[in-house]
Amino acid sequence: MADFLRPEARAFLWRWRDVLLGLAVVALGLWWGLRSVGAVAWLGWLMVAGGCAWAVAGVQRGRFRQEGEGPGVVQIRERRLAYFGPLDGGVIDVNDLTKLELDPGAYPAPAWVLTGIGGQQIAIPVNAAGAEDLFDVFAALPDIKTSTVLDVLSHTPDARVTVWARDRPLLH
């Protein structure tokens, strides 16, 4: 069964899975809303609204996910972000982030550069294993615009770009 779809088609479906599932919920909700009466019809219309929200969020996540298997692994546990790569790595608390940048010239792939309070930096390739979980981390940063993150990622710039920054708190 794994050979039923070409690898490119399977990768496309996996990248846009949230959109496809949201549209499936919308279709089921429309069917219930138009073909039923009473509570089931209302439930169908609620499913349409929920499915639309799921599909819109899925478009954002699909734009953030990158193709290919890049170097290293990203793990997020209890608001602590860890990157284990073949060339470098590190651990940083999400609450300690002060700057988020995209470095298109990083080796071996474009990378997110996260800077902490103490000035430590972690460069995470955009296509590292588990890098899609960074979307939730980035969306939780105060005053960040996810549209800016997605635009910078889709239109890769020539030089390092600061996507989000906040004032570094003074330690003394």
Backbone as numpy.savetxt, mean C-alpha at the origin, in Angstrom:
# Nx Ny Nz CAx CAy CAz Cx Cy Cz
-4.12 -26.94 -11.86 -4.94 -25.75 -11.86 -4.07 -24.49 -11.86
-2.89 -24.57 -11.29 -2.01 -23.41 -11.24 -1.55 -23.01 -12.64
-1.56 -23.92 -13.59 -1.14 -23.62 -14.95 -2.28 -23.12 -15.82
-3.47 -22.96 -15.25 -4.62 -22.54 -16.02 -4.44 -21.12 -16.55
-3.86 -20.23 -15.73 -3.64 -18.85 -16.13 -2.16 -18.59 -16.35
-1.87 -17.74 -17.31 -0.49 -17.32 -17.53 0.00 -16.57 -16.29
1.29 -16.59 -16.02 1.81 -15.88 -14.84 1.48 -14.38 -14.85
1.49 -13.76 -16.03 1.18 -12.34 -16.11 -0.27 -12.07 -15.72
-1.19 -12.92 -16.19 -2.60 -12.76 -15.86 -2.84 -13.01 -14.37
-2.19 -14.00 -13.82 -2.32 -14.30 -12.40 -1.79 -13.12 -11.56
-0.65 -12.55 -11.98 -0.09 -11.40 -11.26 -1.02 -10.19 -11.34
-1.64 -9.97 -12.51 -2.58 -8.87 -12.67 -3.78 -9.06 -11.75
-4.36 -10.24 -11.73 -5.52 -10.51 -10.87 -5.16 -10.37 -9.39
-3.97 -10.80 -9.01 -3.55 -10.70 -7.62 -3.33 -9.25 -7.21
-2.77 -8.45 -8.13 -2.52 -7.04 -7.82 -3.82 -6.28 -7.60
-4.83 -6.57 -8.41 -6.10 -5.85 -8.35 -7.19 -6.66 -7.65
-6.83 -7.58 -6.77 -7.80 -8.45 -6.11 -8.82 -7.70 -5.28
-8.43 -6.63 -4.61 -9.38 -5.88 -3.79 -10.46 -5.22 -4.63
-10.08 -4.70 -5.79 -11.05 -4.08 -6.69 -12.03 -5.14 -7.20
-11.51 -6.29 -7.59 -12.36 -7.35 -8.11 -13.33 -7.86 -7.05
-12.86 -8.02 -5.82 -13.76 -8.47 -4.75 -14.80 -7.41 -4.42
-14.40 -6.13 -4.43 -15.36 -5.06 -4.20 -16.44 -5.03 -5.27
-16.04 -5.22 -6.52 -17.02 -5.25 -7.61 -17.94 -6.47 -7.50
-17.43 -7.59 -7.02 -18.26 -8.78 -6.82 -19.31 -8.51 -5.73
-18.92 -7.82 -4.67 -19.87 -7.46 -3.61 -20.91 -6.48 -4.16
-20.49 -5.53 -4.98 -21.44 -4.60 -5.60 -22.44 -5.36 -6.47
-21.95 -6.30 -7.26 -22.85 -7.07 -8.13 -23.86 -7.88 -7.32
-23.40 -8.54 -6.26 -24.32 -9.30 -5.42 -25.31 -8.37 -4.73
-24.84 -7.23 -4.25 -25.73 -6.26 -3.61 -26.77 -5.71 -4.57
-26.36 -5.43 -5.81 -27.33 -4.97 -6.81 -28.38 -6.03 -7.09
-27.93 -7.26 -7.18 -28.89 -8.34 -7.45 -29.89 -8.45 -6.31
-29.40 -8.42 -5.07 -30.31 -8.49 -3.92 -31.19 -7.24 -3.85
-30.62 -6.07 -4.12 -31.38 -4.83 -4.02 -32.48 -4.71 -5.06
-32.22 -5.22 -6.25 -33.21 -5.10 -7.33 -34.19 -6.26 -7.39
-33.81 -7.43 -6.93 -34.66 -8.62 -7.07 -35.40 -9.01 -5.80
-35.08 -8.38 -4.67 -35.69 -8.77 -3.40 -36.55 -7.65 -2.86
-37.21 -7.94 -1.75 -38.02 -6.94 -1.07 -37.69 -6.98 0.42
-38.02 -5.90 1.10 -37.86 -5.87 2.55 -36.42 -5.74 3.00
-36.10 -6.46 4.05 -34.79 -6.36 4.68 -33.67 -6.83 3.76
-33.92 -7.82 2.94 -32.90 -8.32 2.02 -32.55 -7.25 0.98
-33.54 -6.51 0.51 -33.28 -5.44 -0.45 -32.43 -4.35 0.20
-32.77 -3.97 1.44 -31.95 -2.97 2.13 -30.53 -3.47 2.37
-30.41 -4.72 2.72 -29.09 -5.30 2.90 -28.31 -5.27 1.58
-28.99 -5.51 0.49 -28.35 -5.45 -0.82 -27.81 -4.06 -1.12
-28.60 -3.02 -0.81 -28.14 -1.65 -1.07 -26.98 -1.27 -0.15
-26.98 -1.78 1.08 -25.84 -1.56 1.96 -24.59 -2.26 1.41
-24.79 -3.43 0.82 -23.66 -4.13 0.21 -23.12 -3.37 -0.99
-23.99 -2.72 -1.74 -23.53 -1.90 -2.87 -22.65 -0.77 -2.37
-23.09 -0.09 -1.31 -22.28 1.02 -0.76 -20.95 0.51 -0.22
-20.99 -0.58 0.53 -19.76 -1.16 1.07 -18.83 -1.66 -0.02
-19.38 -2.29 -1.05 -18.57 -2.78 -2.16 -17.92 -1.66 -2.94
-18.64 -0.53 -3.10 -18.04 0.63 -3.79 -16.87 1.17 -2.99
-17.03 1.28 -1.66 -15.93 1.76 -0.82 -14.75 0.80 -0.89
-15.02 -0.50 -0.88 -13.97 -1.51 -0.96 -13.23 -1.40 -2.30
-13.98 -1.19 -3.37 -13.35 -1.08 -4.69 -12.49 0.18 -4.81
-12.95 1.30 -4.25 -12.16 2.53 -4.29 -10.86 2.35 -3.50
-10.97 1.77 -2.31 -9.76 1.49 -1.52 -8.86 0.50 -2.25
-9.46 -0.44 -2.96 -8.69 -1.42 -3.72 -7.91 -0.80 -4.87
-8.48 0.25 -5.48 -7.76 0.96 -6.55 -6.50 1.59 -5.98
-6.61 2.21 -4.79 -5.44 2.81 -4.17 -4.39 1.74 -3.84
-4.82 0.63 -3.26 -3.87 -0.43 -2.92 -3.26 -1.05 -4.17
-4.05 -1.20 -5.22 -3.52 -1.75 -6.47 -2.48 -0.85 -7.11
-2.69 0.46 -7.01 -1.69 1.40 -7.54 -0.42 1.37 -6.71
-0.52 1.07 -5.41 0.64 1.05 -4.54 1.47 -0.22 -4.72
0.80 -1.34 -4.98 1.53 -2.61 -5.14 2.39 -2.55 -6.40
3.59 -3.08 -6.29 4.52 -3.09 -7.42 4.71 -4.52 -7.92
5.01 -4.62 -9.19 5.24 -5.93 -9.80 6.66 -6.38 -9.52
6.85 -7.67 -9.56 8.19 -8.22 -9.39 8.47 -8.57 -7.94
9.55 -9.28 -7.79 9.96 -9.68 -6.46 11.29 -9.02 -6.17
11.26 -7.99 -5.39 12.46 -7.23 -5.06 13.22 -7.85 -3.91
14.35 -7.27 -3.61 15.19 -7.80 -2.54 14.64 -7.46 -1.17
14.75 -8.40 -0.26 14.42 -8.16 1.14 12.98 -8.46 1.50
12.74 -8.35 2.81 11.43 -8.65 3.39 11.06 -7.54 4.36
9.81 -7.10 4.29 9.28 -6.08 5.20 8.33 -6.77 6.17
8.50 -6.45 7.46 7.60 -6.96 8.49 7.12 -5.79 9.34
5.84 -5.81 9.69 5.28 -4.79 10.56 4.60 -5.52 11.71
5.12 -5.28 12.91 4.58 -5.91 14.11 4.45 -4.84 15.19
3.24 -4.67 15.70 2.98 -3.76 16.81 3.58 -2.38 16.58
3.31 -1.80 15.42 3.76 -0.46 15.02 5.27 -0.34 14.98
5.94 -1.45 14.77 7.39 -1.46 14.56 7.64 -2.05 13.19
8.34 -1.29 12.37 8.61 -1.67 10.99 10.03 -2.21 10.90
10.17 -3.38 10.29 11.49 -3.99 10.13 11.69 -4.33 8.66
12.89 -4.07 8.17 13.26 -4.45 6.81 14.54 -5.27 6.90
14.50 -6.45 6.31 15.65 -7.34 6.26 16.02 -7.52 4.80
17.13 -6.94 4.40 17.54 -6.99 3.01 18.90 -7.61 2.83
19.27 -7.90 1.58 20.57 -8.52 1.32 21.73 -7.54 1.48
21.47 -6.24 1.32 22.54 -5.26 1.42 22.50 -4.48 2.74
21.32 -4.24 3.26 21.16 -3.53 4.52 19.80 -3.85 5.10
19.45 -3.19 6.17 18.18 -3.41 6.82 18.09 -2.55 8.06
17.04 -2.76 8.83 16.90 -2.01 10.06 15.50 -2.12 10.61
15.36 -1.53 11.79 14.08 -1.53 12.50 13.81 -0.10 12.95
12.56 0.32 12.80 12.17 1.67 13.23 10.72 1.63 13.70
10.44 2.38 14.75 9.06 2.50 15.22 8.30 3.47 14.32
7.07 3.12 14.03 6.26 3.97 13.15 6.04 5.34 13.79
5.90 5.39 15.10 5.69 6.66 15.78 6.92 7.57 15.72
8.08 7.01 15.45 9.32 7.79 15.39 9.64 8.32 14.00
8.80 8.05 13.01 9.08 8.52 11.66 8.96 10.04 11.58
9.93 10.66 10.92 9.89 12.10 10.72 9.88 12.49 9.25
10.30 11.57 8.37 10.34 11.90 6.94 10.16 10.64 6.11
9.43 10.78 5.02 9.23 9.71 4.05 9.62 10.24 2.68
10.55 9.54 2.02 11.02 9.97 0.71 11.00 8.78 -0.24
10.96 9.10 -1.54 11.12 8.08 -2.58 12.41 8.39 -3.31
13.32 7.40 -3.33 14.60 7.54 -4.01 14.58 6.67 -5.25
14.36 7.26 -6.44 14.28 6.45 -7.66 15.62 5.89 -8.10
16.72 6.44 -7.61 18.03 5.98 -8.03 18.66 4.97 -7.10
17.91 4.47 -6.14 18.47 3.50 -5.20 18.79 2.19 -5.91
19.79 1.50 -5.38 20.19 0.22 -5.95 19.66 -0.90 -5.08
19.07 -1.93 -5.59 18.87 -2.33 -6.97 17.52 -1.90 -7.54
16.67 -1.26 -6.74 15.36 -0.83 -7.21 15.01 0.48 -6.51
14.07 1.27 -7.07 13.62 2.47 -6.35 13.20 2.09 -4.94
13.44 2.99 -3.99 13.21 2.63 -2.59 12.53 3.76 -1.83
11.73 3.35 -0.84 11.20 4.27 0.13 12.30 4.50 1.17
12.58 5.74 1.49 13.58 6.06 2.50 12.83 6.64 3.70
12.88 5.92 4.81 12.20 6.34 6.03 13.25 6.86 7.01
13.01 8.03 7.56 13.94 8.65 8.49 13.28 8.75 9.86
14.03 8.38 10.90 13.52 8.40 12.26 13.94 9.64 13.01
13.54 9.74 14.27 13.83 10.89 15.11 15.33 11.12 15.24
16.09 10.06 15.45 17.52 10.19 15.64 18.31 10.36 14.35
17.64 10.43 13.22 18.32 10.59 11.94 18.62 9.27 11.24
18.31 8.13 11.88 18.55 6.85 11.23 17.62 6.70 10.02
18.15 6.07 8.99 17.39 5.89 7.76 17.32 4.41 7.39
16.17 4.04 6.85 15.99 2.70 6.30 15.50 2.88 4.87
16.19 2.24 3.93 15.78 2.27 2.52 15.13 0.94 2.18
13.86 0.98 1.82 13.09 -0.23 1.52 12.70 -0.21 0.05
13.16 -1.19 -0.75 12.75 -1.22 -2.16 11.23 -1.30 -2.29
10.68 -0.60 -3.27 9.22 -0.55 -3.44 8.63 -1.90 -3.78
9.46 -2.83 -4.28 8.95 -4.14 -4.65 9.47 -5.25 -3.74
9.91 -4.91 -2.53 10.34 -5.93 -1.58 9.14 -6.77 -1.13
9.41 -7.97 -0.68 8.34 -8.84 -0.19 7.69 -8.19 1.03
6.38 -8.04 1.01 5.66 -7.43 2.11 5.60 -5.92 2.05
6.15 -5.31 1.00 6.15 -3.84 0.90 4.74 -3.29 0.71
3.81 -4.10 0.26 2.43 -3.61 0.10 1.80 -3.25 1.44
2.32 -3.81 2.55 1.81 -3.46 3.87 2.21 -2.06 4.29
3.18 -1.47 3.61 3.60 -0.11 3.92 2.49 0.90 3.63
1.57 0.54 2.74 0.47 1.45 2.41 -0.31 1.82 3.67
-0.60 0.84 4.53 -1.34 1.10 5.76 -0.51 1.97 6.72
0.79 1.72 6.76 1.67 2.52 7.62 1.69 3.97 7.13
1.85 4.15 5.82 1.90 5.50 5.27 0.57 6.22 5.44
-0.53 5.51 5.26 -1.86 6.13 5.39 -2.14 6.58 6.82
-1.48 5.96 7.80 -1.69 6.31 9.20 -0.84 7.49 9.65
0.08 7.95 8.83 0.91 9.09 9.20 0.06 10.35 9.23
0.29 11.24 10.22 -0.55 12.43 10.32 -0.34 13.39 9.15
-1.44 13.88 8.62 -1.46 14.89 7.56 -0.84 14.41 6.24
-0.80 13.12 5.99 -0.26 12.64 4.72 -1.40 12.55 3.71
-1.08 12.79 2.48 -2.06 12.65 1.39 -1.68 11.39 0.61
-2.54 10.38 0.66 -2.23 9.14 -0.05 -2.17 9.37 -1.55
-2.90 10.36 -2.04 -2.83 10.65 -3.48 -1.43 11.11 -3.87
-0.76 11.84 -3.00 0.62 12.27 -3.27 1.55 11.07 -3.32
1.38 10.15 -2.38 2.21 8.94 -2.35 2.02 8.15 -3.64
0.78 7.98 -4.05 0.49 7.19 -5.25 0.98 7.89 -6.52
0.85 9.21 -6.57 1.32 9.95 -7.75 2.84 9.88 -7.89
3.55 10.04 -6.78 5.01 9.96 -6.83 5.45 8.56 -7.24
4.74 7.56 -6.76 5.10 6.18 -7.09 4.81 5.84 -8.55
3.70 6.35 -9.08 3.35 6.02 -10.46 4.12 6.84 -11.48
4.50 8.05 -11.15 5.30 8.91 -12.03 6.67 9.09 -11.40
7.48 8.07 -11.51 8.78 8.06 -10.84 9.60 9.27 -11.23
10.00 10.08 -10.25 10.79 11.28 -10.54 12.24 10.94 -10.85
13.01 11.96 -11.21 14.42 11.77 -11.52 15.30 11.82 -10.29
14.86 12.52 -9.26 15.67 12.69 -8.05 14.83 12.32 -6.82
15.48 12.25 -5.69 14.79 11.91 -4.43 13.72 12.96 -4.12
12.53 12.48 -3.75 11.40 13.36 -3.49 10.90 13.12 -2.06
10.69 14.20 -1.33 10.10 14.09 0.01 8.59 14.05 -0.16
8.00 12.95 0.31 6.56 12.75 0.20 5.84 13.27 1.43
6.47 13.09 2.59 5.85 13.51 3.85 6.97 13.83 4.83
6.76 14.84 5.65 7.71 15.19 6.70 6.98 15.88 7.84
7.54 15.73 9.01 7.04 16.49 10.15 8.26 16.99 10.93
8.01 17.95 11.77 9.11 18.51 12.55 9.67 17.44 13.47
10.99 17.40 13.53 11.65 16.46 14.43 11.51 17.01 15.85
10.94 16.20 16.75 10.83 16.69 18.13 12.21 16.79 18.78
12.36 17.79 19.60 13.61 17.98 20.32 13.69 16.96 21.46
14.84 16.38 21.63 15.00 15.37 22.67 15.36 15.99 24.02
15.81 17.24 24.01 16.20 17.89 25.28 15.46 19.19 25.43
